[in-house]
C-alpha cells in the first residue's frame, strides 16, 4: 500500500532538488572529513618523526596541534552543514510540505 501524500511528496520537483542538494553536500563533507582524518592517521602510521618534532623549546610536538586541527575541522564542517540545513534545507522542506498539504 502506498500513501498518496508520500507519493505526492516524492514526485515533487522541489523534493528531488532537496534530495540532490542534501546528498551532494553530505557526500562532499564526508569526503573532506575522511581525507583529513585518514590523512592524519596515515601521517601517524608512516611519518612519526615528522609529528614528533618539538615545537619551540617545550615538550609539545607537532602532532598535538595537527590533531587539534582535525578536531576543529570536524566542528567547522558540522557548522557548515547545520547552517546550510537551517537556512536552505528547512525552507525547502517547508515548501514541500505546504505543496503536499494542498
Beta strands, then each sheet from edge to edge (+ up, - down):
end
